[in-house]
Amino acid sequence: MTSRTLDRLQTRLVNPFIARLLRTPLHDLLSGSIALLTVTGRRSGAAVRLPVRYERKGTTLTVVSAQHRLWWRNLRGGASVRLVLAGAVRDGHATVREAAVPMVTIRLTSQAQAPASRRAGLWWRWTRAVTLGEIAGFSVPAVVAALALGAGPLAQLAVIVLAGTAEGAILGLAQAYALRTALPTVATRDWVRATAGGAAIAWTVGALPIMLGEGLLRWPPAVLALLGVTLLAAMGLLQCRLLRQHVRGAWWWVPATAGSWLAALSAFALVTSPLWQEGQPVWLVIAIGVLGGSVMAFTVAALTGAALVRLLARPGRAVPPTPTQVSGSR
């Protein structure tokens, strides 16, 4: 594949995706080193928008470009530019030093605005995003579990836990998309790690019957109760560790999410138990699992969304930003 072909793929496929991501609440996945730059074409007068990798020192950004690229030539002699930098729109003045590797220097000329907190409509944004995220995420273990039928218990346990961790990562992204509109200082990567970690723990506990079968029922009731609490509370507990840095009273998130998952899993069982039968084809097993997962997804999304709105609505619950958070927004 030639460099010209790679450039076309980057321009037509990769750049539009990155540009879109940089304008969403999930921008912090990339915006620590990539900004969305808009320059004005000297001849056409049209806006040229592209993601660029930058290095920052104070109010000065440095961007390098390949010689064969055209966008930097619009900056000869200096020109005004606009950027989406760390989720905020910034104006700047750019100059270019022409060399074998052109180097663009951008001096920021406008102040960054603090990330806007949009708590109005949070329940609907959360419910919609989390329902779609959980449906997509739960499809992974539903499909994997159906395909793993007939495999050994250890193999089934391993693939189901891995698939469940993937579900947690997808769910974490969906939750972060909605959450960061109300709490922009919560890092997407941290939230996804916490959610995926909680999902891995929950799926490990939930998959124990595959390994132990009816022998699990001979365990002491106290141990079984502890396993049940762990399954329901693991995700909320890990997420609470992040929330308490931003919201006081975040401990309430643990029982709220545990109760939500209990209701959601009950809804899943009510839907799937009468429908799943031995000897069904794989496609039908998958379809029933996806149907049950959709009901479960909406249930947990609606209930946790209500819990989140209530948590954030408590008066005096906001935690003041740390010096690191304040300096990071400048």
C-alpha positions in Angstrom: 0.0 0.0 0.0 1.5 3.3 -1.1 1.9 6.4 1.1 -0.6 8.2 -1.1 -3.2 5.5 -0.5 -2.6 5.7 3.2 -3.0 9.5 3.1 -6.4 9.1 1.3 -7.5 6.6 3.9 -6.5 8.9 6.7 -8.2 11.9 5.1 -11.4 10.2 4.2 -11.9 7.7 7.1 -9.6 8.3 10.0 -9.6 12.1 10.2 -13.5 12.4 10.1 -13.8 9.9 12.9 -11.2 11.6 15.1 -12.7 15.0 14.3 -16.1 13.8 15.5 -14.7 12.2 18.6 -12.8 15.4 19.6 -16.2 17.2 19.6 -17.9 14.7 21.9 -17.8 14.3 25.7 -15.3 11.4 25.0 -12.7 13.8 23.6 -10.3 13.2 26.5 -9.4 9.8 25.0 -7.3 11.8 22.5 -7.4 15.5 23.3 -4.3 15.3 25.5 -2.2 15.2 22.4 -4.5 15.8 19.4 -6.5 19.0 18.6 -9.0 19.8 15.9 -7.5 22.6 13.8 -9.4 24.9 11.4 -7.5 27.1 8.9 -8.9 29.2 6.1 -7.8 28.4 2.6 -5.9 31.4 1.0 -7.3 30.9 -2.4 -10.7 29.3 -1.8 -11.6 31.0 1.5 -13.0 27.7 2.6 -12.5 26.3 6.1 -10.0 23.4 6.2 -10.6 21.3 9.3 -8.2 18.5 10.4 -7.0 16.8 13.6 -3.3 17.5 14.4 -0.9 16.1 17.0 0.5 18.9 19.1 3.0 19.6 21.9 2.1 22.4 24.3 4.1 24.8 26.5 1.9 27.3 28.2 -0.2 29.1 25.6 2.0 27.9 22.7 1.3 24.8 20.6 3.8 23.2 18.2 2.5 21.1 15.3 4.6 19.4 12.6 3.4 18.3 9.2 4.6 16.2 6.4 6.1 18.2 3.5 3.6 17.0 0.9 0.6 18.1 3.0 -1.1 21.2 1.8 -2.9 22.7 4.8 0.1 24.3 6.4 0.8 26.4 3.3 -2.2 28.5 4.2 -0.3 29.8 7.2 2.6 31.4 5.4 3.1 34.9 6.7 0.9 34.1 9.7 -2.8 33.5 9.9 -5.7 33.3 12.4 -6.8 29.8 13.3 -9.4 28.1 15.5 -9.0 24.9 17.5 -11.0 22.5 19.5 -8.5 21.9 22.3 -9.3 19.6 25.2 -13.0 20.1 24.4 -12.9 23.9 24.3 -13.0 26.2 21.3 -9.9 28.3 21.3 -8.6 31.0 18.9 -5.0 31.4 18.0 -2.4 32.9 15.6 -0.3 30.5 13.6 3.0 30.9 11.9 5.0 28.3 9.9 8.7 27.6 9.6 9.3 25.9 6.3 11.9 23.1 6.4 12.2 19.4 5.4 9.5 18.9 8.1 7.3 22.1 8.3 6.8 23.3 11.9 3.7 25.3 12.8 3.6 27.4 15.9 0.2 28.4 17.3 -0.1 31.1 20.0 -3.4 30.9 21.7 -5.2 34.2 21.8 -8.4 33.3 23.7 -9.0 32.0 27.2 -10.3 28.5 27.7 -13.8 28.3 29.1 -14.5 25.9 31.9 -16.2 22.7 30.6 -20.0 23.3 30.6 -22.0 21.1 33.0 -25.3 20.1 31.3 -27.4 18.5 34.0 -30.7 19.3 32.4 -32.0 16.3 30.5 -29.3 14.1 32.1 -31.7 11.2 32.8 -32.7 10.9 29.2 -29.2 11.2 27.9 -28.0 8.6 30.3 -30.9 6.2 29.7 -30.6 6.4 26.0 -26.8 6.1 25.9 -26.6 3.3 28.5 -29.4 1.3 26.9 -27.7 1.3 23.6 -24.3 0.7 25.2 -25.5 -2.2 27.2 -27.4 -3.8 24.3 -24.2 -3.6 22.2 -22.0 -4.7 25.1 -24.3 -7.6 26.2 -24.4 -8.9 22.7 -20.7 -9.9 23.0 -21.1 -12.4 25.9 -24.5 -13.5 24.6 -22.9 -14.5 21.2 -19.8 -15.9 22.9 -21.7 -18.0 25.4 -23.9 -19.5 22.6 -20.8 -20.3 20.5 -19.0 -21.8 23.5 -21.7 -24.3 24.2 -20.1 -27.8 24.3 -16.7 -26.5 25.3 -15.1 -27.5 28.6 -16.1 -25.7 31.8 -12.7 -23.9 32.1 -12.8 -22.8 28.5 -16.3 -21.5 28.9 -15.4 -19.7 32.0 -12.5 -18.0 30.4 -14.2 -16.8 27.2 -17.3 -15.7 29.1 -15.3 -13.6 31.6 -13.3 -12.0 28.7 -16.5 -11.3 26.8 -18.1 -9.8 30.0 -15.1 -7.6 30.4 -15.6 -6.4 26.8 -19.2 -5.7 27.7 -18.1 -3.6 30.7 -15.7 -1.6 28.5 -18.5 -0.8 26.0 -20.9 0.0 28.7 -18.3 2.2 30.4 -17.9 4.2 27.2 -21.6 4.7 26.9 -21.9 5.8 30.5 -19.0 8.2 30.2 -20.5 9.8 27.2 -23.6 10.8 29.2 -21.8 11.3 32.6 -19.2 13.8 31.3 -21.9 16.2 30.2 -22.7 16.6 33.9 -19.3 15.9 35.4 -16.7 16.8 32.7 -13.8 16.2 35.1 -14.4 12.5 35.2 -11.8 10.9 32.9 -13.2 8.6 30.3 -10.4 6.1 30.6 -10.7 5.9 34.3 -14.5 5.3 34.1 -14.1 2.6 31.4 -11.4 0.8 33.5 -13.7 0.9 36.6 -16.7 -0.4 34.7 -14.8 -3.1 32.8 -13.1 -4.2 36.1 -16.5 -4.4 37.8 -17.9 -6.3 34.9 -15.0 -8.8 35.0 -15.6 -9.5 38.7 -19.4 -9.8 38.2 -19.0 -12.2 35.3 -16.5 -14.3 37.1 -18.9 -14.7 40.1 -21.8 -15.3 37.7 -19.9 -17.9 35.8 -19.0 -20.0 38.8 -21.9 -22.4 38.3 -20.3 -23.4 35.0 -17.3 -24.6 36.8 -18.8 -25.9 40.0 -22.3 -27.0 38.9 -24.6 -28.1 41.7 -21.6 -28.3 44.1 -21.9 -24.5 44.5 -25.2 -25.0 46.3 -23.3 -26.9 49.1 -21.3 -23.8 50.0 -22.3 -22.1 53.3 -25.2 -19.6 52.8 -23.0 -16.8 54.1 -20.5 -17.4 51.3 -23.2 -17.5 48.7 -24.7 -14.3 50.0 -21.3 -12.6 49.8 -20.9 -13.8 46.2 -24.3 -12.4 45.4 -23.4 -9.0 46.9 -20.1 -9.0 45.1 -21.8 -9.7 41.7 -24.3 -6.9 42.2 -22.0 -4.3 43.8 -18.6 -4.7 42.2 -19.2 -2.3 39.3 -20.8 0.4 41.5 -18.1 0.1 44.1 -15.3 0.7 41.6 -17.2 3.5 40.0 -17.8 5.0 43.4 -14.1 5.4 43.9 -14.0 7.8 41.0 -17.3 9.6 41.8 -16.2 10.5 45.3 -13.4 12.6 43.9 -16.1 14.8 42.2 -19.3 14.4 44.3 -19.9 14.1 48.0 -22.1 11.3 49.2 -20.9 9.1 46.3 -21.2 6.0 48.5 -24.9 6.1 47.7 -24.1 5.0 44.2 -23.1 1.5 45.4 -26.5 0.4 46.8 -28.3 2.3 44.0 -26.5 0.5 41.2 -26.6 -2.9 43.0 -30.4 -2.6 43.3 -30.6 -1.5 39.7 -28.7 -4.5 38.5 -30.8 -6.8 40.7 -33.9 -5.5 39.0 -32.3 -5.7 35.6 -31.1 -9.3 36.0 -34.5 -10.2 37.3 -36.1 -8.7 34.2 -33.6 -10.6 32.0 -34.5 -13.9 33.8 -38.3 -13.3 33.4 -37.9 -12.8 29.7 -35.4 -15.5 28.8 -36.3 -18.4 31.2 -39.6 -19.3 29.5 -38.0 -19.0 26.0 -34.7 -20.8 26.3 -35.2 -24.6 25.7 -32.7 -27.4 25.2 -31.8 -28.3 21.6 -32.6 -24.9 20.2 -30.4 -23.7 17.2 -27.6 -21.3 18.0 -29.2 -18.4 16.2 -32.4 -18.7 18.4 -30.4 -18.9 21.6 -28.5 -15.7 20.5 -31.8 -14.0 19.6 -33.4 -14.8 22.9 -30.3 -13.6 24.8 -30.3 -10.3 22.9 -34.0 -9.8 23.6 -33.5 -10.4 27.3 -30.4 -8.2 27.2 -32.4 -5.3 25.7 -34.9 -5.5 28.4 -32.1 -5.7 31.0 -30.3 -2.8 29.4 -33.3 -0.4 29.5 -34.1 -1.4 33.1 -30.6 -0.8 34.4 -30.2 2.4 32.4 -33.4 3.9 33.6 -32.9 3.1 37.2 -29.2 4.1 37.4 -30.0 7.2 35.5 -32.6 8.2 38.1 -30.0 7.4 40.8 -27.4 9.6 39.2 -29.8 12.5 38.8 -30.7 12.2 42.4 -27.1 12.0 43.5 -26.1 15.1 41.6 -29.2 17.0 42.6 -28.3 16.9 46.3 -27.5 20.4 47.6 -23.9 21.1 48.5 -22.7 17.8 47.0 -20.2 19.1 44.5 -16.5 18.5 45.4 -14.3 21.6 44.6 -11.9 20.9 41.7 -8.3 20.0 42.7 -5.4 22.3 41.6 -4.5 19.6 39.0 -8.0 19.7 37.5 -8.0 23.5 37.4 -4.6 23.7 35.7 -5.6 21.0 33.3 -8.4 23.1 32.0 -6.3 26.1 31.1 
